[in-house]
Amino acid sequence: MDFEFKTPKHQNTKTPKHQNTKTFMKAIFNDQVIAESDQTEVVEGNHYFPPESIKQEYFKGSNTHTTCPWKGEASYYSLEVDGETAPDAAWYYPSPKDAAEQIKDHVAFYTNKVKVSE
């Protein structure tokens, strides 16, 4: 399923700044830590976890893709922990545009599905 990301007219279309955080962050789904790192990249308020920090056994590939005007095409993961599933709860950019190169293969989460905290 492909979606085209449309930028609202009131939204700034300039490339947002990113920052690397040294804060130890965790992503939790169904009471299970599914990712943890002190090397997340924060872009547009989302913590992007390095690929080596996620627990692959809880991530299932998805056919969903969306497009961001400045980051490129996102791919998605669904999560499965102890019989609980969250479809398309995580996304990443396997081939981001140059402006988003620092988040290549890093994984971010929808915070209404996954708790992301210190």
N, C-alpha and C positions, 0 to 999 in steps of 0.2 A: 504494500500500500504506500503510495507516494503522496506527499503533501508539499505544497509550495508555501514557504514562510512568506507572509506579506507583512511588510513594515507599516504600522499605522502611520497616518499622515502626521500626527503630533510627535512621533518618536524620532529621536535624533538618529540619523543613519551613519554618522561618523563611527569609525572603528573604536570601540570602547577600550580603555586601558585595562591591562590585566596586572595581576600581582601574584607573586609566589609567596605562599604563607609558610611560616615555620611552625604554625600552630598544629598540634596533633589532632587530626580530624578522624571521625568514624562515621561510617554509613551503616545503619542498622535496619534490617527488615525482619519482621516476625521474631523479634527478640534475639536475632543472630547478627553478629558483626559480619558484614559482607565485604567491607573495604576499610582500610585504615592507613593513614599516612601523615607525615609532617611535611610533605612536599607537594601539597595540592596547589593547583593554579586556580585563582579566583577570576572568573570572567562573568560579567553581567550578574554578579551576586551568586553564581553557582560555583561550588568547589568541584574541580575536575581532578579526580584521583589518578595517579600514575597507573599504567596497566599492570605493573608488577604488584600493586597494592590490593588488587581485588582478589577475592576468593572465587576462582573460576567455576568451582563446582556448583555455585548458586546461579550462574548466569547462563541463559539459553539464547542463542541467536534469534533474531526476529527478521521478518521481511520488510519491516517498516523503515522508511527513509523520509527525512524532511530536508529542506534546504534553507539555509540562512544566507542572506546576501553577502555577508563579509567572512563567515567561517567556512561555508561550503556545504556539502551534503553530509548529514548525520545518519549514522546507522544506530540501531537500537538493540537492546537486550531486554528480555523478560526475566523476571526473577522467580526462583522457586526455592522455598525453604520449608522443610517439614510439612509438605503438602499444601502450603499456602503459596499462591502465585500472584504476581503483579505484572500484567502484560505491559511491555514497552516502558518500564519504569526507569530505565537507564539509557543514556545515549553517549556516543563518541564520534569523533571525526577521524576516519582512517586516512583520508587524504585532504586535509584542510587547505584552505587558501593561505597564501603567504602571511597574511595578517594574523592568522590563528595557529601558526606552526607550533607554538609552545604547548598547545593542547592536543597534538597528534596522538591518537589512541588513548588519551586520558578519558576517564569515565565520569559523567555527571549523573545526578539523580533527580527525579521529580520529588520534591520534598513533601508533597501530599501523599506519596506512596512509601517513601523511605525517609527515616530520620537521619539527618546529617548534623552532627554536633561535635563539640570539643570533647 
